[in-house]
Amino acid sequence: MSAPRHFLTLMDLSADEIRALINRAIALKAQHRAGTAPRSLEGKVLAMIFTKASTRTRVSFEAGMAQLGGSALFLSGQDTQLGRGEPIEDSARVISSMVDIVMIRTFAHADVEDFAAHSSVPVINGLTDDYHPCQILADLQTYVETRGDIGGRKVCWLGDGNNVCHSWMNAARQLDFELVVACPEGYDPDPALLAACGQHARIDRDPASAVEGAHLLVTDVWASMGQESEQAARETVLAPYQLNRALLDRASSDALYMHCLPAHRGEEITAELMDAPDSVIWQEAENRLHAQKALMELLLGA
């Protein structure tokens, strides 16, 4: 039996596979709306392990499995032996012997790597402190649906160089576009990852300069889960990096803007942009569902 294929970062897929996955996600979305969704995962079971709270991740994975004919199990940290000190490798061996695929949303990226190393089925990173690759698949799908190929474009990340930013950096490497990270000192993305990106990613401390001519602006909350005590300090330092109309007007005339949600309206993004009729943020959120369906099909060979 061959080793399972995992999706822990975007680097686990080739550029051609990412493009094909996005096209499949767009097709699955159209089929779902037409009532002709395939039963490609019929009889398959997804285990969803959560030690971090979730709205979009849980709903999208659970609904996605149901739409393709499979089923999903919700496992919180409090409801499993993982929460009582069982070694990750032991849980991985047992859980993977009973299901067909596993999605984990947790804190330490090393925990997902450890689980995958001992799993007999594919493991998906639903979010860790280091990466959020499923979100970027949905974001890329949204861009392709509305603007076409992202290759050769300029993307600007505004705010903290966090896990979503890291996954955008990997996307820039894989799909050959420029990523400018607009962030203050002390909020830089991982320097080793930045170095690995080479000419595809760079830091610009000036948000006005960073967004100049950009085709896509992206942001996220300033204090992620586990950083609540830093909220006030972060608001002060990151205020100049708010995604607002003034910055958007400096970008390309056809620029899109995205937010992975949940959003703190009036902090990292204005309510005006959130509620604008041409916003793709809600399309972006829905696309989590379809991109992840395509991903599960790929990993399961369906």
N, C-alpha and C positions, 0 to 999 in steps of 0.2 A: 504494500500500500504506500503510495507516494505521500510525501510530507504535505500538510495542508498549507494553503497560501493565506497569509495574513495581510491586513491593511492597518498598519500602525502609524504610518506617515504617508504623504503623497509620493515619497520616493519609492514606495513599494509598487508603484505602477509606472509603466513607461509613458512617454508623451503620447504615443499612438493609442495606448490603452485608455488614457484619460480622455482623449478626444472621442474614442469609440464609446466609452461609458457615458459621456455627456449626450451623444447622439441617441444612445439607447434610452437614457432618462427622458429625453424629449419625446421619443416615440411612446414610451410607457405612459407619460402624462397624457398624450393625445388619446391613447387607447382607454385609459381610465375614464376620461371625460366622455368618450363615445360608448362606454359600457362594454368594451371588448377586451378588457385586461386579460392577459394570459394567466393560466394556472401553473406557471413555470416553477413555483416552489411548493407545489402541493405535497403534503405529507412531511414537509421539512419543519423543524422546530428551532426557533431562535431563543437562546437564553440571554436576557438583558440584565447585566449586573450593574447596579448603581450605588456608589458611595457619595456621589454629588447629586444635588437636586436637579430636576430636569422638567421641562415642558415639551419643547420641540423634539428633543432626542427621543424621549419615550413615545410620544404620540406618533412620530414619523416612522420609527422602526416597527412599532406594534401594528399600526395601520398598514404599513407596507407589506408585512408578512401576510396579513389577512387578505389584502387585495390580490396577492399572488398565490393564494391558496394554502399558505402555511399558517403556523401559529407561533405565538411568542409568550415567554414566561418572564414576568417581572421579579427580579431578585434584588432586594435592598440589602445594604450592608448589615442591617439589624436582623434580617430574616434568614441569614445563612451562617454557616460556620466560619466564613471569612471574617465576620464581625466578632467572632469569639476566639480569634487567634489561630485558626487552622492555617498552616503554611499555604501560600498561594499555589505552589506546585501540586500539593495534594488536592486542593479544590479544582484545579485545572484538569487533572487526570480524571477525577470523578465526573465533573459536570460535562466535560467534552465526550465522555463515554455514553452520555444519555441524550445529547442534542446534536444538531447538525451544524450549528454556527453560534458564535458567542459575540456579543457586543458589550464592551465595558466602558463605563464613564466614571472616572475616578481622579484622584489627585496626582500621585507620583507616576510619571511615565514608565519608570522602571518596573512598576507593578504589572502594567499591561505587557511589557516585554517578557517578564517572568512567566506570566500566565500563558502567553503565546508559545513560549519555549517548551511548555509541558502539555500543551493542548493537542489533541488528535484531530481537531476540526478548526476551520478558519476562525480567526479572532479579529474583530473590528475595534479600532480605537474610537469610541463615541465622544471622547474628550479627555485630555489629561492637562496637567499644569503646563506642559511643554508644547502640545500640538492639538489642533482641532481639524483634522483633515476632512471629515465628512462635511463640515460647514463650507469648506472651500469648493468641494465638488458642486454643492448647490449654488454657490456664488458664481462659479464658472458657467454652470448651466444657464443661469439667469443672464449673464453677459452674452453668451452665444445666442440665446433666444432673441435678445433685443438689439444687439450690435454686431454679431458675427464673431469671427475668430479674434481671440485676445492677443495672439502672437504679434509682437512688434509694437504693442500699445504701451502707454504709460499709466501705471496704477500708483496712487498715493495712499499710504496708510497714515492715519492721523491718530496720535495718542500713544498709549503705553505699548511698548514692543512685547506683547504678550503671546500667548499660545496661538491665537488666531493669526496674529502677525507672522509668527514663525511658519505657519502653514502657507500663508501667502508668499513667503520667501521661497519655500520649496516649489510652489506653483510657478514662480518666475523662472526658476532654474529649468523646470521641466518644459514649460510652454513658451520660453523665449520672449518674455516681455520685461519691461523695466519697472522695478518697484522702488519707490522713494518712500522711506520711512521718516515721517515728520514727528519727532519726539524731542522732549527736553533731555538734558544730561541727567543721568541716573535712571532713565526709563528706556534704555537701549535694548534691542533684541539681543539674543545670545551672540556674542562676538565670533565664536567658532562657526556658527551657522552663517553669519554675515560674510565671513571670509570665504566660506564654501560657495556662496552665491556669486562671487566674483563681480563681473560687470553688471549682473542682473539686479543687484540691490545696493542701495546706498542710503545713508542717513543725511537728512537736511534739518537743521534746527529751526529754520524759518518756515512756518507753515505756508505763508503767502508764496514764497519761492517754490516750495515743494509741490504745490498743487498747480503751478503754472502749466497750462496745456495738457493736464492729465485727462485721460479718458474715463477714469473710474476713481472715485474717492471712497475709502472704506474706513470705518471706525468701530469702536466697541466701548463698553462701559469702562470707566477709569479705574474702578476698584472691583476686581473679580471676586468670586467666592473665596473666602479665607483672607481677604484684604480689607474687610469692612472697617477695621480700626484705623486704616490709612485714608479713609474717604475724604476727610476734610483737607488734609495736606495735599492729596492728589488733585482735588478740585482747584486749589490755588495754582499749583504748578502747571496743570494741564489745560487751564482755561483758554489760553491762546490757540489751542489745537482743536477747539470745538468745530464740528462740521456745521457750517451755517451758509446762508446765502452769499455773504461777502466772499468767502473762500470758493464756493461753487462758481461764482461769476468769473473767477480767475482761471478756472479750468477750461478744457475744450468746450466748445459751444454745444456739443452733443454728449457731454459727460454724464455718466450715471453715478449714483451714490448708493452705498449699501451699509447695512448694520445687521449683525448676526442675531440681535435681540437676546434677552430683554434690554430695552433702552431706558435710560434715565433722561427723559425729555427735558430740555433746557440745560443739560450738562454737556455730554459729549456730542449731542446733536440737538438741533432746535425742533420744536414741535411743528413749526412751519414746514420744514423739509419732511418730517415724518408723515405729515398729513397731506402733502402736496399730491394733486391728482396724477402726476407723472412719476411718482415714487415707485421704485421696483422692490422696496423692502418687503412687502407682503408677498409678492411673487417669489422673492428670494426665500422667504420662510417656507412657503409651500413646496418649493423645489427640494428641500431636505427630503421629503417623502419620496420623490421620484428618483433622485440621484442615488439614494440609499437602496432602493429597489434594484436599480441597475447594478449597484456594487455587490449586493448579495447574490444576484444572478451570476455575476462574474466569478466571485469566489467559490460558489457552489457548482460552477460549470453548467448552469442551467440554460 
